[in-house]
Amino acid sequence: MKNDFFRLEIQNGIAIIWIDSVKDKMNIVYPSLIKDFEDVFSEINKNQNIKGAVLISAKKDFIAGADIKSFVGEKVGDFQPISRKGHQMLEAIENCPKPIISAIHGTCYGLGTELSLACHGRICSDDSKTKIALPEVKIGLLPGAGGTQRLPKLIGLSKSLDIMLTGKNIFAYPAKKMGLVDEVVDKSKLLKAAFKMIEKINAKKFQRKKIKKPIFQQLLDHTLIGRNIIFNQAKKKILHITKGNYPAPLAIIDCVKTGIKKGNNAGYESEVILFEELILSDVSKALRRLFFITTKKKKNPYSESPKNTNKIAVLGAGFMGAGITEVSVNKGINVILKDLSEEMITSARKNIWKGLKKKIKRKQTNHTEAKTIAQKVIGQTDYKGFHGTDVVIEAVVENMEVKKSIIKDLENECHEDFIFASNTSSLPLTEMAVGSRKPENIVGMHYFSPVPKMPLLEIIKTSKTSNQTLATCYEIGRKQGKTCIVVNDMPGFYVNRILGPYLIESLLMIEQGVRIDAIDKALTNLGMPIGPIALLDEVGIDVGVHVMSGNMADLIKNRDGFKMNYSMPKMFEDGLMGRKSKKGFYNYQTKNKRLKKNGVNEQAYQYFDNPKVHILSDEEITERAILMLLNEAVWCLEDNIIENTEDGDIGAVFGIGFLPWSAGPFSYMNLLGISKVVERLEFYESKFGPKFKPRPLLFKMLEEEEKF
């Protein structure tokens, strides 16, 4: 038996259901496939010779999830029939009189996980690529096929809420430890282990291993008072983190609570209703847009063949260079790491190994694999081996003459067609390329700090940068797991360009007497991951001074109505650099081996001439800061720094964490309405002058009734 999603094979009375989607490289479940499910399980039920079945993928991954594009609806009731059909399909598996076992290898996400939860047993491979998750919350949705009901029954309330509210990956051995899977075996033994489990179930010899829990945890999971504590704490934590900007986590808690209090059927119906509500919400629509853009970015947009990206050289073993090296070797790229100092190379190696040890501890890799990864770094103080390397990424001091000198040195050490990629955050690439033999091979690769955690890579092109160079750098970024945007070489590029006016306006509010923590609190309540003033401490006041000097400063201070603030250079002169000096706009202290914020540094106000305290509403604080950023993003689009609004949204969300629930500045303007954006800009223009003047493109869009 065969259809568009399944191949049915029978061995020794056991049905092997090969999941093998005809339409896609990965197994993605479409609503239209429900009929295929029904046909297969009808055959299993009626065939007396079949004593059980195994669900296993014929592809490298199990199931990547449901087709997100099918999650549409214009009004209440549009999606509910599909949702109920999905519930019926999985209930048929759960209630099947014959044991159904899922044999998982590779990615098992969303509906794939919910399908496994409906099976009578779960086995997964011990491969590092095997990961199980319910990531629906990341796109503003909830597990809508019984996941909120089955998971708590299987592994307990606390663990299941953690999995669903974070959407995090669960790897093989942690999955077994918590009871999410019953066995972990080598990939080659998946089928054999599944067959054995079916035989045990039929012989009534299968017993699910009981997961040992501390007495306190048992009391929490299995008593009314305990469950109420868990639900209340989860809600409190979610509201603290999300500030109420994300409805999906609260909906997940409601579904789980309904199922526990009123039974499965009520829980399933709650899933159906709330899933649809979330589909229709602006937040989920925005997050799904972000998901689609991110997915699109995984494909290299350039048709030219990239140069060899399996081996690169990195210049500079400091914080950024070590980070670039770490994300490269973790993805299988060999790296020559050059620095003038052996000590710096040793320090970089230690940091890379520290990251690998964390992966070993989390069972994401093993010691042997980690050693193999670490050995991909070749540390040296000379240019040995550079002639055989196609790409060199520099992460040295931010000095134009130093970088030009390095280009000259490399042109003598590397082959004539090598690519020079600078990690500069502010220096103009066009100027850097002056005098080089091959300006078409000069490009920017601007990583964000810390490199292993920040997902964005800004690739900067000049008017002479070749498409092959861009294709090669994009491929490296893609391999490193980065989301890439390509921008034109102009002051600040894109991310720092939109960040500049946002930070300047925030500093101006301090000068006007608004308290430092009031500004940060207002912006984090809106949904920014960190307030603008705390951000300056985080990246370093010294870095902020550097970025906001030179051509970036020239760009901004020459505009009508803009006033540069010179408090930060003075703070830097006095040794205040933020977290790295334990003092900046805030004080910091070491607690439990971690550096934590310890209140506002009241001395910081003296650099603003100790202004009299001025209270502003949260609305005015957020509007003034955010509107400056929005207007600048439009300006970047007008100046062709970014090619489209998708790049603008991705760059802002992944580069500075701009209101993720809105999916970026252009998406946010659509949510607000262009007329609202123009009206508020004009209001502040009348109050504070031409720096708030709406960009011409906004007036054009307003006139033509268009959206971004």
N, C-alpha and C positions, 0 to 999 in steps of 0.2 A: 504493500500500500504506500502511495506517495502523493503528497500535495505540495503547495507552495511553501510550506513551513516544516513539514515533517516527512521523514522516511521511516516506515515501520518494518522492522526486521525481527524475525522470531528465531531464537536459539534455545534449544532444550526447554521449551515451554515458557520461556521468558521473552516478553516483547521488549525490543530495544527501540526506543523512540528517538531517532536521530533528529535533533533540531538543526535545521539547515535552510535558512531563509534564502529563497531564490532571488529576492529583490535587492538584498544588501550584503555588504562585506561582513557586517556583524548581525547577529540575530536581533531584530527589532520586531516587537509585536504590534500589529495593526488591528484595529477593531474588526476588519474584514476576516481576520484569521480565526475568530471565535468559532466559525463553522468548521474550520480545519481541526480545531481542538475537539469539537463535538464528534466529528467523524472518527477520529483516532480512538477516543475513549469509548465510543459506542462499539467499535470493533473489539477492543480489549474486553469489554464487559460481556459481550455475547459469545465470544470465542471460548468454548469450554476447555480448550487445550492450553490456553494462556493462564499461568498461575501468578503472574506479577509483571511489572513493567519498570524499565529504567529510562529516565529522561536524561539524555546526554547530548552534548553539542558536537556536531561534525566540524565546527569552525574552531578557531583558536580561543574564542570566548564562549561562555555559556549563553546568557541573554543580557543584552545591553539595556533593556528596559522597553517601555512602550513607546510608540510613535507620538512624540510630544506635539507634532503638528496637527494631530487629530483632536487635541484637547481644545475644542472650540465650541462656542455657544453664544447666541445673541441675547437669550433671555432664560429665565428660570424654567427648567424642564427640558431644555434642548439636549443636554448631555446625560441626564439621569438614566434613560433606557440603556445606553451603552454601558454605563457603570454597573447597572444591575445585571446585565448580561455577563460582565466580567466576574461578578460575584458568583453567579450561578455556575460558571465554568469551573472556578476553583473549588466550589463546594462539591461539584461532581467528582473531582479528583480526591478531595478529602474523604468523601463518603463511599468511594469505590471499595467494593468488598475484597478486591485484590490489592496487595501492597504495591504502591508506586514509590520509587526511590529516585531522588535527583542526584546525579553524579556531576559535580561542579568543577570545572576548570576554567581559569581566567576570570574575566569580569562577569559578575552576577549582580545586576543593579535593578532596582525598582520592581517592575512586574516580574522579572526573573527571580528575585528574592521572594516575592509574594507567592509565586508559583511553587517554589521549593518549600515554603512554609506549609503549603497545603498538602505536600507529599507526606508519606508515612515514615520516611527516613531521609537523611541528607549525608552525603559523603562528598568531601572535596579533596583536591590535589594539594600536595604540600609545596607547590610552586609559588614563588614570590609574586607571580602575576595573578594569582587567585585572590580575589577580593570581593567581599559581599557587602552590599550597602542598600539602604533605603534613602536615596538622595533627594527625594521629591521636595523636601523643605527648601532646597537651594534654588528651586524655580517657583517658589511661592505656593506649593501644593502639598498634599498629604498622601501617604500610601493609600490608594483608593480601591484596592482589591482584597481587602481583608487583613492587610498588614497590621493595622492598629489593633486588631482583635487577636490574631494568632500569635504575634511575636511576644506579647506579655505572658501569655499562657505557657509559652515554650521556655523563656529564659528569665521571667520575672519582670516586675513593673519598672524598677529603677534602671536596669540595663537596657530595656527596650525603649524607654523614653529617651535615654541618652543617645541611642542609635538613631532614632527617628528625628529627634530635635536638632541633631548636629549633621546628619547625613553622611557621617564619616565612614571610611572604609574599614572593614573588619577582615583581617588576614587569617589564614588557615588555622594556626594553632590557637590564637586568641578566640576564634570562632568556636573551636572545640571546647576550650576551657569554660566558656560561658554557656555551652549547650546548644549553640546555634546550629552546629553540625555534629553528627554522631561519630564520624570517623575522619581521619586525615591519612591519605595514602599517597604513594607515588602515582603520578599521572597515568603510567602504564598499567596500574592495577585498579583503576577506577571501576571498570566494568566487572572485573572479578569480585571486587569487594561488594558491589551492588547486588550481584547474583547471590552471594553468600548471605547478605542481609535479608533478601527476599525469602531464601530457604529458612532462615531462622524465624522470621515473622510467621511464615506458614506453619512452622513446627511449634509455634508458640514458645520459642526459646529466646526471643529477642527482648532484651530489657534495656531501656534507655538509661544511660549512666546518670545517676543522681549528682547534681552539681552541689558541692558543699558551699554553704553560705554561713557567715557568722550569725549567731543568734539574733543580734540586733537587726541584721538585714532581713532575716526571716520574719521578724515581727513587723517590720515596715511593709514588706511585700504581701503579707498574708493576713493582716488585721485591718479592720475598718479605720481605726485611728491612724495606723501606720500608713495606709494608702493615702489618707487625707493629708498627712504630713508631706508625703512624696509629691502629691499633686500641687499643694500650696507652695512648696519649695521650688518646684519646677516652674510654676507660673511666675513666682517672684524673680527667679533667676532670668527667665526669658524676658520679662518686662525691663529688667535692669540692663540687659544686653541690647535688646532691640528698641527700647524706648517706645514700644507700642507701634512701631512702623511696619512690622511684619505680622500679618494675621495668621499665617500658616502654622507656626508653632503652637499658638493658642488653640487652633482648630484641632491639631493632633491630640493635645491634652484632653480636649472635650470629647473626642471620639473614644479614646481609651477609657475615660471616666464613664461614659455612657455604657460601653460594653460591660464593664465590671459591675456597674450598679443595676443595669436593666437586662443584661444578657446579650448573646451574640447577635440576634436578629436586629435588636435596637441599635447595636454598635455598627452593624453593616449599613443600616439605613442612615445613620448619622454620617458615615463615610460618604454615602451617595450624595446627600444634601450639601454637606460642607465642601466636598470636592468640587462640586459645581459652583458653589459660591466663590470659591477661590479662583476657579478658571475665569470667572467673570470679573474678578477684581483687577484694578489698575496695577497693583503691585505684582501680581503673578504675570500679567501681560508684559510688564516691563522686564521682569527677571527672565521670562522665556525669550524675549527679544535678545537680551544679553547672552543667553545660552546659545541661541542660533548664530549670533555674530561670532562668539568665541569658537564655536564649532567650525564655522566658515574659515576662521583665521588659522586653523590647523593645517589647511592646505596651502602649499606654496603658490602664490599668485603669478609667479614668473615662469614663463615657458622655457627660458634659457636653462641649460644644464649647469647645475652648480659645480664648483670645484670640489675636490676631496674634503669632506667635512668630518672624516673619522679621526683626523689628527689636526690639532691646532697648537699654536704657541701663545702663551700669555705672558706679558711683560708686567712685572710688579707683583710681589707676593703679599701685599698689604691686605687690608680688609676686603676691598673690592676684588682684587686679583685672585685672592684665595677663594672668594665666593663664586667667581666665574669658573675657576678651576673645579670646584666642588660640584656644581650643577652639570658640568661637562662630563667628568669621569663617572658620575652617578648614572649617566645615560649612555655610557659606552664610548665616549670620545676620549682618545688619548691626548694628553696635554704635556707639552714642554713648558715648565714654569720657570721663568728666568727672573732673577733679582740680583742686585749687587751684593746683597747680604745673605750669607748661608743661614744666619739666625732667622731671618724673615721666612726663608723657604722652610726651615724646620718648624717654625710656628704655624705656617700655612698647612703643612702636613698634619700637625697635631690637631688643628681645627677640623680638617677634613675627616680624620679618623674619629674625632669626637662625634661628628654627625653620623658616621657609619655605626658607631657603638650604640647610638640611640635607636637606629634601625634594627640592630641585632636584638636589643632589649625588647623592642616591640614585635619581634618575630617577623619583621618585614624582609629580612635577609638572614643569612647565617655567616659565621666567622670566615669560612673559606671564600664565599662570594665577596665579602667585605674586603678581604686581603687582596683579591684579584682586582677589585675596583681601585683600591689605594695604590696598587702597583702601576696603574695607568698614568700616574704623575711622575714625570722625569724632572727633577729639580736641578738647576745648574746656574752658574754665574757667568756663563759665556754664551756665545751664539752657536754652539755645536748642534748640528742637526736642523738648523733653521732653513737650510737650502732645500730640504725636502718637505717643507711645510708650506701649504698654500695660503693659510690665513694666520695673521698675527693680530691678537687683540691686546692693546696697551691699556694698562690701568695704573699709570704712574702719576706723579704730581701734576696738578692743573696749571701748567705753564706752557704757553705757546712755543717759546723758543726751545724748551726741553723736548717737546713733542716733534717739532720740526727736525731737531738734531737726531732723534731716534729714527725718523723716517729715512734720513740720509744714511745712517748706520745700517739699517735694515736693507736698503737698496744695494749695499755692498755685500751683505751676508746671505740674502735670500735669492731665489731665482727671479728673473726679471718680471714675472707676471704675478707675483704674490699680492695678496690683499692686505692692506693696512686698515684695521678697524680701531677707532679710538673710543674709549669709554667716557669721553668728556661729557660733562653735564651742562656746559655753557660755552665752551670755546667754539668759534666758527670753523667749520670743516673746510669751507672754501678757502679761507686764509691758510689753514693748515696744509692744504694741498699745493699751495703756490711753491714752485720750484721742484716738485716731485717729478720723477720721470714718467709716472703713469697716474695722473690725477683721476683717471676713470676707476682706479683701484683703491681710492681713498674713500672711506665711509665711516659713519659713526655708529657705534653699538652702545647705546646708553642704557645700562642696567640700573636698577633701583635697589636701594639698600634696605634690609639685608638681601643679598642676591638669592640665597636659597629659598627665601620666603616670598619675595615680591614677584608676581607673575608676569609683569610687563617688560618688554624689550622695545625700546624706541630706536628704530633704525633710521639714521639721518643721511639723506642723500644730497649731494651738490648738483649743480647743473651738468657736471661732467661724469658723475658716477654711472658706471655701466649697469645694465640690467643683470648681467651675469654676476657682478659683484653683489648686487642686491639679492639675487636668487640664492647665492652662497650663504650670505649672512642670515637670510630668512631661514634657510635650511638648518643652520647651526642653532638659531634661536628655537626653532620648532623641535629639534632633537633635545635641546636642553629643557624642554617642557614649558617654554615661555610663549605668551601670547604676544605676537609682534604687530606693531604698526610702523608704517614707513612715512616719514615726515620730511619736509624740505628744510634746508639749512637756513634758519633765521634765528635771531636772538631768543634764547630760552627754549628753542625747538617748540614742542607743543605743551608738554606737561608743566615744565617750569614757567612757561609763558603765561598759562592760565592761573598758575599758583601765585605768581608775583603780585598781581593786583589784589587778590584775595587776602594775602598775608599783609600787604601794605595797609589796606583798609582796616584790618584787625589791629595792627600796631597803632594806627591813627586813633582808633577808639580808646586805646590805653592812654594815649596822649591827652585825650579829651576827658579822662577821668573814669572810664569804664574799667571795672576790676578785671584782672587777668583771668581769674577762674570763672567769672560771669560770662565772658566771651566764649571760653572753651565749653562750658556747660551748655550754653544755648546751641552751639553747633553740634555737639555730640547728641543732644536731645533730638535734633533734627534728623540725625542719622549718620553724621560723619564719624568714622572710627576713632578719630582723635581730634581734639580742638586745634585751631591754627597756631596758638601760642605754644601749646604742649608739643606740637609738631616741630616747631623751630628748635626746641630743646632736644627732641628726639634725633633729628638729623644732624644737629650741632649748629650752634650760633655761628661758629667759624665758617661752616659750609654755607649757611644762609648769607653771610656777608660776602663770600666769594661769588655765589650765584647772582646776588643782587648788585654786583659791581660790573664794571666794564660795559659791554654793548647792551646787556639787559637793562642796566641802570640808565644808559643813554636813551634807550627806547622809551622808557616809562617817564623819566623826569622831563622829557621834552614835550610831553602831551599837555594839552590844556587842562588846568585844574588839578593835575597830579602833584602831590607833595611827597617827596621822599622822606622817610624817617631815618635819622642817623643815630638812633639809640643803640642798635646792635653793634656797629663798629666800636663804639665806646665800651660796651659790655665786653666785647672780645678783647680789647686792649687791656682790660682789667682782669682778664683770665676767666671770665664767665662764658662757658661754652655749652651749657646745658648738662645733659646726663653724663657726658664724658668727663666733666670736671666736678660733677655732683652739685653744681649750682648754675642756674641760669635764670629763667623766669620763675622756675620752681626750685625748691631744695630737694635733694635726693639723699637717701641713706640705704645702706646695705642691710637687708633683712632676709634671713634664711637663704643666704648666699645669692640673693637677687637684689638688684638695685631698684628701689621703689620710690615713687614720688612722696614727698613729705611736706606738703603745703606750699603756698606761694612764697617766693623769695621777696619779701617786702622791700628789700634794698633795690630791687629792679626798678621800682617807681622813680627812684632818684635820677635814672637815665632819661626819664620823661618829664623832668623838672617837677616831680612830686605834685601831679595835678590834683585838684580838689575832686573828691568822689562824685561821680555822675552816674545816676541810675538810668539805664535804658531797658526797654522791654526786650524779651527774647526775640520777638518778631522783628524789631528794628535791627538788633545785632545780626541776626541770621540773614535778613534781607540785604543789608549793606554789604556783608561779606560775600554772600552767594551771588548776588546780582553782578558784582564786579567780575566774578569768575565766569558767569554765564555770558556776559557781554564780551569778555575777552575770548571765549570759545568761538563766538560768532565771528569776531575779528580774525581769528586764526583761519576760519573757513573762508572768509573773504580774501585773505592774503595767500590762500592756497598752501598754507603750512600743512594742513591735513587735506586729504583728497575727498573725504566724505564724512558725514556725521557719525557713521558707524565707528570709524577710527577715533573720532572725537569722544564718543561715549566710552569706548573700550579704554582709551588712554587715560581718561579721567577716573574711571572706576578702578582700574587695575594699577594705575600709577599713584594716585593720592587717596583712593578709597572714597571718591565722591558719591555720596548717597546711593549705595548699591541698590536699595529698594526702588530707586527711580530709573536705574539702568543707564545713568549718565546725564550730562548737562543738556544735551539736545532732546533726549527723551523726557527729561524733567520739564523743559520748556513746553513740550507738547502737552504734558500732564497739566501744567499750570494754565496753558493757553497763551498764545503769542500776545494777544491783546493785554493780558494780565502782566506779562513780563514788561511790555512797553510802558504800560501805565505806571508800574512801580519804579521803573528806571526814570521816567519823566518826573515822578514825584520827588525822588532823591536828587535829580538834576536841579530842580527848583530850589532845593534845600542846601545842596552842597556843591553845586556847580557842574561844569561840562564833563568832568570825569565819568559821570553817570549817563551821559548822552547815549541813547540807544543807537546801535549800529544801523547803517542804511539797510542792510539785508533784513533786519527785523521789520522795518517800515514797509519794505517791498512785500514781505510775506504776509504782513497784516492786510495790506491793500489787496493782495491776490487770494486771501483767505487760505493760505497754505500752511502745512506743518512740516517740520523737519523730518 
